[in-house]
């Protein structure tokens, strides 16, 4: 408990700590009057002065039709534009060579190939890695670009075409546009037929399907419904974007449930048409970089 004050204007003193109190008390607990350290106060005041100076030096306050530009006239947007212009000037001569060379010539010329891989790698990290992974390893629904399995073709020109026009993109009339039917949802196949064909498709890649499975029934369903795109041998067709089913590379999973679900719902992934967003030299460098990931065709 605080001791009684000697003067009505003097705050009471806490008997335990010997410090004065603010006079506030809650259930016998008094609030000590502990001032902030001087160094803290001086730092706080200095920050206020710094903030006021910052308002005048840099863009800070919104106005009715714009904003204050600051005494230095510096803007982050202008700095970015300047940096990009400087980078463009630095890369300009090499990009001009990339633009005029064919993809085959780029790969045959060590100087151009090294530049294309470096610039393509940077463009890949910004635009492609969010879906395909930083190393091109892909994930469920996004192709692994290291596997040398190309749905739409893996030559330099084919990769460049896919990058430029995308897959099932609504913004480009030249996009890859084929779509797998929804065999189950549209009642083309019943549940038993989907189960049978899923077993047969797994057998094409060498999966163990000998546990009481009648592959003949699945093969019949496959021949009647799937072979037109994937081929009787299951090796696919890049003309329609039908994957090779005889490999161990699966875009949506390799279990029977995964395959049955894909047969059921059909569809296919989408990829932006990067030709509307990136210039021609960047498309070429991306094609060279992606081609180098999986060996290409």
C-alpha positions as CSV (number, residue, x, y, z in Angstrom):
1,X,0.0,0.0,0.0
2,X,1.3,3.5,-0.7
3,X,2.2,5.8,2.1
4,X,0.1,8.8,2.7
5,X,1.2,11.9,0.8
6,X,2.7,14.8,2.9
7,X,1.2,17.3,0.5
8,X,-2.1,17.1,-1.4
9,X,-0.2,17.9,-4.6
10,X,2.5,15.2,-4.1
11,X,1.7,11.7,-5.4
12,X,1.7,9.0,-2.9
13,X,4.8,6.8,-2.6
14,X,4.8,3.0,-2.9
15,X,6.1,1.5,0.4
16,X,7.7,-1.6,-1.4
17,X,9.6,0.1,-4.2
18,X,9.9,3.6,-2.8
19,X,8.7,5.0,-6.1
20,X,5.9,7.5,-6.5
21,X,2.6,6.4,-8.0
22,X,0.2,8.0,-10.4
23,X,-2.5,8.0,-7.8
24,X,-4.4,5.3,-9.7
25,X,-5.4,2.3,-7.7
26,X,-7.3,-1.0,-8.5
27,X,-8.2,-3.4,-5.7
28,X,-5.2,-2.2,-3.6
29,X,-2.8,-2.3,-6.6
30,X,-1.2,1.0,-7.3
31,X,0.2,2.2,-10.6
32,X,3.9,3.2,-10.3
33,X,5.0,6.4,-12.0
34,X,7.9,5.0,-14.0
35,X,9.2,7.4,-16.6
36,X,10.6,6.1,-19.9
37,X,14.4,6.0,-20.2
38,X,15.8,9.2,-21.7
39,X,17.5,7.3,-24.6
40,X,14.1,5.9,-25.6
41,X,12.5,9.3,-25.6
42,X,15.3,10.9,-27.6
43,X,15.0,8.0,-30.2
44,X,11.3,8.5,-30.4
45,X,11.6,12.3,-31.0
46,X,14.3,11.7,-33.6
47,X,12.0,9.3,-35.4
48,X,9.3,12.0,-35.5
49,X,11.7,14.5,-36.9
50,X,12.9,11.9,-39.5
51,X,9.3,11.2,-40.5
52,X,8.5,14.8,-41.1
53,X,11.6,15.2,-43.2
54,X,10.7,12.1,-45.2
55,X,7.3,13.6,-46.0
56,X,9.0,16.5,-47.7
57,X,11.8,14.6,-49.4
58,X,9.9,11.6,-50.9
59,X,6.4,11.0,-52.3
60,X,4.1,10.8,-49.3
61,X,0.8,12.5,-49.3
62,X,-2.2,11.8,-51.6
63,X,-3.8,14.8,-53.3
64,X,-7.1,15.2,-55.2
65,X,-5.5,14.6,-58.6
66,X,-2.2,13.0,-57.7
67,X,0.3,13.0,-54.9
68,X,3.3,15.0,-53.5
69,X,6.4,14.2,-55.5
70,X,8.9,15.1,-52.8
71,X,11.9,17.4,-52.9
72,X,14.2,14.7,-54.4
73,X,11.7,13.9,-57.2
74,X,12.4,10.2,-56.7
75,X,9.6,7.6,-57.4
76,X,9.8,3.8,-57.1
77,X,8.0,3.3,-60.4
78,X,10.4,5.6,-62.2
79,X,13.3,3.7,-60.7
80,X,11.9,0.4,-62.0
81,X,11.4,1.9,-65.4
82,X,14.9,3.2,-65.4
83,X,16.3,-0.2,-64.2
84,X,14.4,-2.0,-66.9
85,X,15.6,0.4,-69.6
86,X,19.2,-0.1,-68.4
87,X,18.7,-3.9,-68.5
88,X,17.2,-3.7,-72.0
89,X,20.1,-1.7,-73.2
90,X,22.5,-4.1,-71.7
91,X,20.8,-7.1,-73.2
92,X,19.8,-5.4,-76.5
93,X,22.7,-6.5,-78.7
94,X,22.3,-10.2,-77.7
95,X,18.5,-10.1,-77.9
96,X,18.8,-8.7,-81.4
97,X,21.0,-11.7,-82.3
98,X,18.5,-14.1,-80.6
99,X,15.6,-12.5,-82.5
100,X,17.3,-12.9,-85.9
101,X,18.6,-16.5,-85.3
102,X,16.6,-19.7,-85.6
103,X,16.2,-21.9,-82.6
104,X,18.5,-24.5,-84.2
105,X,21.2,-21.8,-84.8
106,X,20.9,-20.7,-81.2
107,X,21.6,-24.1,-79.9
108,X,24.6,-24.5,-82.3
109,X,26.2,-21.2,-81.3
110,X,27.9,-21.4,-77.9
111,X,27.6,-17.6,-77.2
112,X,23.9,-17.5,-78.1
113,X,23.1,-20.8,-76.3
114,X,24.7,-19.6,-73.0
115,X,22.8,-16.3,-73.2
116,X,19.5,-18.0,-74.0
117,X,19.8,-20.5,-71.1
118,X,20.7,-17.7,-68.7
119,X,17.9,-15.3,-69.8
120,X,15.4,-18.2,-70.3
121,X,16.2,-19.4,-66.8
122,X,15.4,-16.0,-65.4
123,X,12.2,-15.8,-67.4
124,X,11.2,-19.3,-66.3
125,X,11.7,-18.5,-62.6
126,X,9.4,-15.5,-63.0
127,X,6.7,-16.9,-65.3
128,X,6.8,-20.7,-65.2
129,X,8.1,-21.9,-61.9
130,X,4.9,-21.1,-60.0
131,X,3.2,-24.1,-61.8
132,X,6.1,-26.2,-63.0
133,X,8.4,-25.8,-60.0
134,X,11.7,-24.0,-59.7
135,X,13.5,-26.9,-61.3
136,X,10.8,-27.8,-63.8
137,X,9.9,-30.9,-61.7
138,X,6.2,-30.2,-62.0
139,X,3.4,-31.5,-59.7
140,X,0.0,-33.1,-60.0
141,X,-1.6,-31.5,-63.1
142,X,1.6,-29.7,-64.1
143,X,4.0,-31.6,-66.4
144,X,7.5,-32.5,-65.3
145,X,9.7,-30.8,-67.8
146,X,12.7,-33.0,-66.8
147,X,11.1,-36.3,-67.8
148,X,11.5,-35.9,-71.6
149,X,7.8,-36.7,-72.0
150,X,6.2,-34.1,-74.1
151,X,2.4,-34.1,-74.6
152,X,2.5,-31.6,-77.4
153,X,5.9,-32.4,-78.8
154,X,9.4,-31.8,-77.4
155,X,11.4,-30.3,-80.3
156,X,12.6,-26.7,-80.0
157,X,10.0,-25.4,-82.4
158,X,7.2,-27.4,-80.8
159,X,8.1,-26.2,-77.3
160,X,8.3,-22.6,-78.6
161,X,4.8,-23.0,-80.1
162,X,3.4,-24.4,-76.9
163,X,4.9,-21.5,-74.9
164,X,3.7,-18.9,-77.3
165,X,0.1,-20.1,-77.8
166,X,-0.5,-22.1,-74.6
167,X,-2.9,-25.0,-74.0
168,X,-6.6,-24.5,-73.9
169,X,-6.1,-20.7,-73.5
170,X,-9.1,-18.5,-74.2
171,X,-6.9,-15.7,-75.4
172,X,-5.2,-17.3,-78.4
173,X,-7.0,-18.9,-81.4
174,X,-3.9,-21.0,-82.1
175,X,-3.8,-22.6,-78.7
176,X,-3.7,-26.3,-78.2
177,X,-7.4,-27.0,-77.7
178,X,-8.1,-30.7,-77.6
179,X,-10.0,-32.0,-74.5
180,X,-10.5,-35.4,-73.0
181,X,-14.2,-36.4,-72.8
182,X,-15.9,-36.8,-69.4
183,X,-16.6,-40.5,-69.9
184,X,-18.3,-41.0,-66.6
185,X,-19.9,-37.6,-65.9
186,X,-21.4,-37.5,-69.4
187,X,-22.6,-41.2,-69.0
188,X,-20.5,-42.5,-72.0
189,X,-19.2,-45.2,-69.7
190,X,-20.6,-46.8,-66.6
191,X,-18.7,-47.4,-63.4
192,X,-17.8,-51.0,-64.2
193,X,-16.4,-50.0,-67.6
194,X,-14.4,-47.2,-66.0
195,X,-12.9,-49.6,-63.5
196,X,-12.0,-52.1,-66.3
197,X,-10.4,-49.5,-68.5
198,X,-8.4,-48.1,-65.6
199,X,-7.0,-51.5,-64.9
200,X,-6.1,-51.9,-68.6
201,X,-4.4,-48.5,-68.8
202,X,-2.3,-49.3,-65.8
203,X,-1.2,-52.5,-67.4
204,X,0.1,-50.5,-70.4
205,X,2.8,-49.0,-68.3
206,X,3.8,-52.3,-66.7
207,X,1.8,-51.9,-63.4
208,X,0.9,-55.1,-61.6
209,X,-2.8,-55.8,-62.5
210,X,-2.8,-59.6,-62.1
211,X,-4.9,-59.7,-58.9
212,X,-8.1,-61.2,-60.4
213,X,-8.4,-58.5,-63.1
214,X,-9.9,-59.4,-66.5
215,X,-7.8,-57.1,-68.8
216,X,-9.7,-58.3,-71.9
217,X,-12.8,-56.3,-70.8
218,X,-10.7,-53.2,-70.2
219,X,-9.0,-53.6,-73.5
220,X,-12.3,-53.7,-75.3
221,X,-13.5,-50.5,-73.6
222,X,-10.1,-48.9,-74.4
223,X,-10.2,-49.8,-78.1
224,X,-13.8,-48.5,-78.4
225,X,-13.2,-45.2,-76.6
226,X,-9.6,-44.3,-76.0
227,X,-7.5,-45.7,-78.8
228,X,-8.7,-43.0,-81.2
229,X,-6.5,-40.4,-79.4
230,X,-4.0,-42.5,-77.4
231,X,-3.5,-45.1,-80.1
232,X,-4.0,-48.8,-80.0
233,X,-0.6,-49.2,-78.4
234,X,-1.2,-46.5,-75.9
235,X,1.7,-44.4,-77.0
236,X,-0.3,-41.2,-77.4
237,X,-0.4,-38.5,-80.1
238,X,1.1,-35.1,-79.9
239,X,-1.3,-33.9,-82.6
240,X,-4.1,-34.0,-80.1
241,X,-2.1,-33.8,-76.9
242,X,-2.9,-37.4,-75.8
243,X,-0.2,-38.6,-73.3
244,X,1.8,-41.7,-73.8
245,X,0.2,-44.3,-71.4
246,X,3.1,-46.8,-71.7
247,X,5.6,-44.7,-69.6
248,X,5.9,-44.4,-65.9
249,X,5.1,-40.7,-66.0
250,X,1.6,-39.8,-64.9
251,X,0.3,-36.2,-64.9
252,X,-2.6,-36.8,-62.4
253,X,-1.4,-39.9,-60.5
254,X,-0.8,-43.6,-61.3
255,X,-3.1,-45.4,-58.9
256,X,-6.3,-47.0,-60.2
257,X,-8.4,-44.5,-58.4
258,X,-6.4,-41.6,-60.0
259,X,-6.8,-43.0,-63.5
260,X,-10.5,-43.9,-62.9
261,X,-11.2,-40.3,-61.7
262,X,-9.5,-38.9,-64.8
263,X,-11.6,-41.1,-67.1
264,X,-14.7,-40.1,-65.2
265,X,-14.2,-36.3,-65.3
266,X,-12.0,-35.9,-68.4
267,X,-10.9,-32.4,-69.2
268,X,-7.3,-31.2,-69.2
269,X,-5.1,-28.5,-67.8
270,X,-4.7,-25.0,-69.1
271,X,-1.5,-23.0,-69.9
272,X,-1.4,-19.3,-70.6
273,X,-0.5,-18.1,-74.1
274,X,2.7,-16.4,-73.3
275,X,3.1,-14.9,-76.7
276,X,0.7,-12.1,-75.7
277,X,2.8,-11.3,-72.6
278,X,6.4,-11.9,-73.6
279,X,8.4,-10.7,-76.6
280,X,9.7,-13.0,-79.3
281,X,13.3,-13.2,-78.0
282,X,12.1,-14.2,-74.5
283,X,9.9,-16.9,-76.0
284,X,12.9,-18.3,-77.8
285,X,15.1,-18.2,-74.8
286,X,12.4,-19.9,-72.7
287,X,12.1,-22.6,-75.4
288,X,15.9,-23.2,-75.3
289,X,15.9,-23.3,-71.5
290,X,13.0,-25.7,-71.3
291,X,14.4,-27.9,-74.0
292,X,17.6,-28.2,-72.1
293,X,15.8,-29.4,-68.9
294,X,14.5,-32.7,-70.4
295,X,16.8,-33.3,-73.3
296,X,14.1,-32.5,-75.8
297,X,13.3,-34.5,-79.0
